[in-house]
Amino acid sequence: MAGTLVIAEHRRGELRQVTAEMLTALRGAGEALAPTKILLVGAGVTALADQADIPGVDEILLCETSAEHFDPWSVENAIAAVIAAEQPRLIAFGHTVDAMSVAPALAAKLGRELTTDVTALRDEDGAIVVERPIYGGRLFAELELPGEGPIVTIRPGQFDAAGASAARAGRRVVDPQGAAESSPICHVEFLEGDTDQIDITTADFLLAVGRGIGDEDLDRYADLAGEIGATLAVSRPLVDSGQATGARQVGQSGKTVKPRVYLALGISGAPQHLAGMRDADCIIAVNQDPDAPIFGVAHYGVVGDLHEIVDELVPAPD
Amino acid sequence: MRIMVPVKSVAVPDEEFELTSDGLDIDPDFLDFTSNEWDPFAVEQALQMVEAAGGEVIVVTVGGKEAEEALMAALAMGADRAIRVDIAVAGFDPLAAARHLAGVVAREAPDLVLCGVQSSDAAHGATGVALAGLVDYPHIAVVKSIASDPAGYLTVGRELEGGVVQQMEIRLPAVLTVQSGINDPRYANLRAIKQARGKPLEVVDPASSGLEGAAGRGSGPRLRQIYELKDRASAEMIRGGPREVAERINEIIAEALR
């Protein structure tokens, strides 16, 4: 047992950024977790191999299946077969919607230890050590993963995506086992969901609002954003309540943003939200609760009633 | 249709708290227990499906007496009966609860298991899908819509990052983890809360009831230490009246965008 098996995440012909972030985490962990093999599973993944030439990748494993789009069943079977053949010391996924459908079942079936939403990863004298949030991000735990080939899922946005492309790694075709059985799950279609075509990831200045705006109409904040030259973004609860569309949502299940200014009003800062905005250049948070986790990542904080403050904001200079 | 809904009483630390003497957890005196944020959505979904197609809703939890809070909330919403597997599991092993739930699935043989996407305290996002792996049910995580298909299938919408939804068809029996916002969970009125006390709540001892669940091959991750977020309270706090504060914010924004 040696090295790390990284499960590449791809969707509709694109390798997703979390894949490169995982490589950054592994390079940081040093030689002890090397070599790194990266696995691509699905129909047509051979065409994606070039995207997997990321610094730190030693070998690219290509597992062609008949599943044109992600489905947990075929992906899980293929990964299980590759784990059995390659015997990696560590198996890494992104902590993503796809991985949440696969990694826990794989760990349970294979009898491997699992830990998820990992924010730090290292080898300490032969022990694999990770850190992750507990109690809704109020505390962090440092854990040692015993046993053969444990499985981790790494928090998206926690590590930088590697920039430059690397030298060409070796390619190897691996056999998708179990794919001949009839699958209990099949892809039907993608629904784009949002007619809101706004792209919050390119805005310099985001005005982000959350549950703390109370019963007030979101329109007031849309107007405010317009007045001060910002783009409106929201946290998850406002999407759940139907007030805003998913296109404007920041966080783990929304967008990851890195604007120059992130003005957060009434956002307490659930870990899933912080994951999507903590790298903004300048974060200003206004919240009633002095213990709100958002103040842990903010550069400037205000404890107080946001309704009184917003009336005094003025347009940002061009 | 028999639908099983695993629920959890989650621990919420007080604003100020102390650690246990070994430093490896929060002292339980500083914890309050409440229903997991995702659970009412899973319970509501189960109730709606059973109201439409007939059947029963069973809520299950793993834990000590404090875990019954989540069961009572689900019974008050309308679940038919409850089961508590009476064993404390380590909060940092994402597979521990699933192993005990697997024993209950084996006994009850539900057509569908609906689980919240994650718990608001440990937030592993693992229990439902790990359970599916142990009992070999097809499974899909982070589901935002469920429609009944005839002939033992469901059509579900899986919520992807950035708001795109992948529609998939899944064969029953199956496990789905349910995202918040999938429905509008009903409130239990006082009468329903009273009635919930009269509904069956079975407490099972996993050692003596034949509900050991799947063999626990792993001992779980080993907890070495816990610590507070290092960058916590790193923000420079702006004080003053609303006008002063707003003026300072205006300055900071102007400076940052320059």
Chai-1 contact restraints between the chains, C-beta under 6 A:
chainA,res_idxA,chainB,res_idxB,connection_type,confidence,min_distance_angstrom,max_distance_angstrom,comment,restraint_id
A,V97,B,V142,contact,1.0,0.0,6.0,A-B,restraint_1
A,V97,B,L160,contact,1.0,0.0,6.0,A-B,restraint_2
A,M100,B,G125,contact,1.0,0.0,6.0,A-B,restraint_3
A,M100,B,A141,contact,1.0,0.0,6.0,A-B,restraint_4
A,S101,B,I140,contact,1.0,0.0,6.0,A-B,restraint_5
A,S101,B,A141,contact,1.0,0.0,6.0,A-B,restraint_6
A,P104,B,A126,contact,1.0,0.0,6.0,A-B,restraint_7
A,P104,B,V129,contact,1.0,0.0,6.0,A-B,restraint_8
A,P104,B,A130,contact,1.0,0.0,6.0,A-B,restraint_9
A,A105,B,V129,contact,1.0,0.0,6.0,A-B,restraint_10
A,A105,B,A132,contact,1.0,0.0,6.0,A-B,restraint_11
A,A105,B,G133,contact,1.0,0.0,6.0,A-B,restraint_12
A,A108,B,L95,contact,1.0,0.0,6.0,A-B,restraint_13
A,A108,B,A130,contact,1.0,0.0,6.0,A-B,restraint_14
A,A108,B,G133,contact,1.0,0.0,6.0,A-B,restraint_15
A,A108,B,L134,contact,1.0,0.0,6.0,A-B,restraint_16
A,K109,B,G133,contact,1.0,0.0,6.0,A-B,restraint_17
A,G111,B,R217,contact,1.0,0.0,6.0,A-B,restraint_18
A,E113,B,G218,contact,1.0,0.0,6.0,A-B,restraint_19
A,E113,B,P221,contact,1.0,0.0,6.0,A-B,restraint_20
A,L114,B,P94,contact,1.0,0.0,6.0,A-B,restraint_21
A,L114,B,L95,contact,1.0,0.0,6.0,A-B,restraint_22
A,T115,B,P221,contact,1.0,0.0,6.0,A-B,restraint_23
A,T116,B,H124,contact,1.0,0.0,6.0,A-B,restraint_24
A,T116,B,G125,contact,1.0,0.0,6.0,A-B,restraint_25
A,T116,B,A126,contact,1.0,0.0,6.0,A-B,restraint_26
A,Y135,B,P13,contact,1.0,0.0,6.0,A-B,restraint_27
A,Y135,B,D121,contact,1.0,0.0,6.0,A-B,restraint_28
A,G136,B,S120,contact,1.0,0.0,6.0,A-B,restraint_29
A,R138,B,P13,contact,1.0,0.0,6.0,A-B,restraint_30
A,L139,B,I226,contact,1.0,0.0,6.0,A-B,restraint_31
A,L139,B,E228,contact,1.0,0.0,6.0,A-B,restraint_32
A,F140,B,Y227,contact,1.0,0.0,6.0,A-B,restraint_33
A,A141,B,F92,contact,1.0,0.0,6.0,A-B,restraint_34
A,A141,B,L223,contact,1.0,0.0,6.0,A-B,restraint_35
A,A141,B,I226,contact,1.0,0.0,6.0,A-B,restraint_36
A,E142,B,R224,contact,1.0,0.0,6.0,A-B,restraint_37
A,E142,B,Q225,contact,1.0,0.0,6.0,A-B,restraint_38
A,L143,B,P221,contact,1.0,0.0,6.0,A-B,restraint_39
A,L143,B,L223,contact,1.0,0.0,6.0,A-B,restraint_40
A,E144,B,R222,contact,1.0,0.0,6.0,A-B,restraint_41
A,E144,B,R224,contact,1.0,0.0,6.0,A-B,restraint_42
A,L145,B,P221,contact,1.0,0.0,6.0,A-B,restraint_43
A,G147,B,G218,contact,1.0,0.0,6.0,A-B,restraint_44
A,P184,B,P138,contact,1.0,0.0,6.0,A-B,restraint_45
A,P184,B,R171,contact,1.0,0.0,6.0,A-B,restraint_46
A,I185,B,P138,contact,1.0,0.0,6.0,A-B,restraint_47
A,I185,B,M168,contact,1.0,0.0,6.0,A-B,restraint_48
A,I185,B,I170,contact,1.0,0.0,6.0,A-B,restraint_49
A,C186,B,E169,contact,1.0,0.0,6.0,A-B,restraint_50
A,H187,B,M168,contact,1.0,0.0,6.0,A-B,restraint_51
A,V188,B,Q167,contact,1.0,0.0,6.0,A-B,restraint_52
A,V188,B,M168,contact,1.0,0.0,6.0,A-B,restraint_53
A,V188,B,E169,contact,1.0,0.0,6.0,A-B,restraint_54
A,E189,B,Q167,contact,1.0,0.0,6.0,A-B,restraint_55
A,F190,B,V164,contact,1.0,0.0,6.0,A-B,restraint_56
A,F190,B,Q166,contact,1.0,0.0,6.0,A-B,restraint_57
A,L191,B,V165,contact,1.0,0.0,6.0,A-B,restraint_58
A,G193,B,G163,contact,1.0,0.0,6.0,A-B,restraint_59
A,G193,B,V164,contact,1.0,0.0,6.0,A-B,restraint_60
A,G193,B,V165,contact,1.0,0.0,6.0,A-B,restraint_61
A,D194,B,G163,contact,1.0,0.0,6.0,A-B,restraint_62
A,D240,B,S180,contact,1.0,0.0,6.0,A-B,restraint_63
A,D240,B,G181,contact,1.0,0.0,6.0,A-B,restraint_64
A,G246,B,G163,contact,1.0,0.0,6.0,A-B,restraint_65
A,A247,B,G163,contact,1.0,0.0,6.0,A-B,restraint_66
A,K255,B,G162,contact,1.0,0.0,6.0,A-B,restraint_67
A,R260,B,A256,contact,1.0,0.0,6.0,A-B,restraint_68
A,R260,B,L257,contact,1.0,0.0,6.0,A-B,restraint_69
A,V261,B,I253,contact,1.0,0.0,6.0,A-B,restraint_70
A,V261,B,A256,contact,1.0,0.0,6.0,A-B,restraint_71
A,C282,B,A256,contact,1.0,0.0,6.0,A-B,restraint_72
A,I284,B,I249,contact,1.0,0.0,6.0,A-B,restraint_73
A,D291,B,E15,contact,1.0,0.0,6.0,A-B,restraint_74
A,F295,B,A235,contact,1.0,0.0,6.0,A-B,restraint_75
A,G296,B,L229,contact,1.0,0.0,6.0,A-B,restraint_76
A,G296,B,D231,contact,1.0,0.0,6.0,A-B,restraint_77
A,G296,B,R232,contact,1.0,0.0,6.0,A-B,restraint_78
A,A298,B,A235,contact,1.0,0.0,6.0,A-B,restraint_79
A,Y300,B,A235,contact,1.0,0.0,6.0,A-B,restraint_80
A,Y300,B,E236,contact,1.0,0.0,6.0,A-B,restraint_81
A,Y300,B,I238,contact,1.0,0.0,6.0,A-B,restraint_82
A,Y300,B,I252,contact,1.0,0.0,6.0,A-B,restraint_83
A,G301,B,A235,contact,1.0,0.0,6.0,A-B,restraint_84
A,G301,B,M237,contact,1.0,0.0,6.0,A-B,restraint_85
A,V302,B,I238,contact,1.0,0.0,6.0,A-B,restraint_86
A,V302,B,V245,contact,1.0,0.0,6.0,A-B,restraint_87
A,E308,B,P242,contact,1.0,0.0,6.0,A-B,restraint_88
A,I309,B,P242,contact,1.0,0.0,6.0,A-B,restraint_89
A,I309,B,V245,contact,1.0,0.0,6.0,A-B,restraint_90
A,I309,B,A246,contact,1.0,0.0,6.0,A-B,restraint_91
A,E312,B,R243,contact,1.0,0.0,6.0,A-B,restraint_92
A,E312,B,A246,contact,1.0,0.0,6.0,A-B,restraint_93
A,L313,B,A246,contact,1.0,0.0,6.0,A-B,restraint_94
A,V314,B,N250,contact,1.0,0.0,6.0,A-B,restraint_95
A,A316,B,I253,contact,1.0,0.0,6.0,A-B,restraint_96
A,A316,B,L257,contact,1.0,0.0,6.0,A-B,restraint_97
A,P317,B,A254,contact,1.0,0.0,6.0,A-B,restraint_98
